[in-house]
Amino acid sequence: MDSREFKDNVYSEFSRIGKVLSSPKRLELLDLISHSPKSVEALSKATMMSVANTSKHLQALLEARLVTFYKEKNFVFYELTSPTVVSLLLSIKAVGAEQIDEVNTLRNEFIVRSDELETLELSELMERMEQGNHILVDVRPSNEYETAHITGAISMPIHEIEKHIKNLPEDKEVIAYCRGPYCVYATEAVEILKLNGYHAIRLEAGIHEWNQMENHFH
């Protein structure tokens, strides 16, 4: 094998990743799986695809070795093959936010809503943690919280927030976070909390961004 053949072969292998990630639905599936292992049925429901279509996309991710699976009773669960897949997802989002104006326009209109809601950067959260006058709530599903969460956060899934809201102290600000900058749960949580009289803030980050920051400092 000469150097040209080596390069053709190795870049051909790398391009398999690009090909499989050219589908918006596969990117979304990877993002969901990155927060906790999930069954085909749960992924089908979350993405509003049929189980058959979901399985087809998962098979493509499996062939590219981005995910793996295990069986539990009658269910098949998918999980990421490696933490580097999370890094890949974060890089795709970072490049998208930097280079594609539409990404930021969509996010600002649907999630950030700076004229209505207060947003907190991750670096600012660190300062608030030192002051201690806040409650940090993770509004993702409880299984995602159990897999990993930001230090000090309490679990309050968005679909259960109404029944738990009365347990929050009214004299502290409530900071809500979900799956990161492109997840709407924290926005919805802040709206509900504000309607109930709380000083609520949306965190512009999720567990992956938190872990990235933690790794940077260590």
VENFENFEN-V778648 format. One record per residue. N is the residue number from 1. SS is DSSP state (2 for helix, 1 for strand, 0 for the rest). Layout:
N_SS + N_SS
//
This chain:
1_0 + 2_0 + 3_2 + 4_2 + 5_2 + 6_2 + 7_2 + 8_2 + 9_2 + 10_2 + 11_2 + 12_2 + 13_2 + 14_2 + 15_2 + 16_2 + 17_2 + 18_2 + 19_2 + 20_2 + 21_0 + 22_0 + 23_0 + 24_2 + 25_2 + 26_2 + 27_2 + 28_2 + 29_2 + 30_2 + 31_2 + 32_2 + 33_2 + 34_0 + 35_0 + 36_0 + 37_0 + 38_1 + 39_1 + 40_2 + 41_2 + 42_2 + 43_2 + 44_2 + 45_2 + 46_2 + 47_2 + 48_0 + 49_0 + 50_0 + 51_2 + 52_2 + 53_2 + 54_2 + 55_2 + 56_2 + 57_2 + 58_2 + 59_2 + 60_2 + 61_2 + 62_2 + 63_2 + 64_0 + 65_0 + 66_0 + 67_1 + 68_1 + 69_1 + 70_1 + 71_1 + 72_1 + 73_0 + 74_0 + 75_1 + 76_1 + 77_1 + 78_1 + 79_1 + 80_1 + 81_0 + 82_0 + 83_2 + 84_2 + 85_2 + 86_2 + 87_2 + 88_2 + 89_2 + 90_2 + 91_2 + 92_2 + 93_2 + 94_2 + 95_2 + 96_2 + 97_2 + 98_2 + 99_2 + 100_0 + 101_2 + 102_2 + 103_2 + 104_2 + 105_2 + 106_2 + 107_2 + 108_2 + 109_2 + 110_2 + 111_2 + 112_2 + 113_0 + 114_0 + 115_0 + 116_0 + 117_0 + 118_0 + 119_1 + 120_1 + 121_0 + 122_2 + 123_2 + 124_2 + 125_2 + 126_2 + 127_2 + 128_2 + 129_2 + 130_2 + 131_2 + 132_0 + 133_0 + 134_1 + 135_1 + 136_1 + 137_1 + 138_1 + 139_0 + 140_0 + 141_0 + 142_2 + 143_2 + 144_2 + 145_2 + 146_2 + 147_2 + 148_0 + 149_0 + 150_0 + 151_0 + 152_0 + 153_0 + 154_1 + 155_1 + 156_0 + 157_0 + 158_2 + 159_2 + 160_2 + 161_2 + 162_2 + 163_2 + 164_2 + 165_2 + 166_2 + 167_2 + 168_0 + 169_0 + 170_0 + 171_0 + 172_0 + 173_1 + 174_1 + 175_1 + 176_1 + 177_1 + 178_1 + 179_0 + 180_0 + 181_0 + 182_0 + 183_0 + 184_0 + 185_2 + 186_2 + 187_2 + 188_2 + 189_2 + 190_2 + 191_2 + 192_2 + 193_2 + 194_2 + 195_2 + 196_0 + 197_0 + 198_0 + 199_0 + 200_1 + 201_1 + 202_1 + 203_1 + 204_1 + 205_1 + 206_1 + 207_2 + 208_2 + 209_2 + 210_2 + 211_2 + 212_2 + 213_2 + 214_2 + 215_2 + 216_2 + 217_2 + 218_0
//
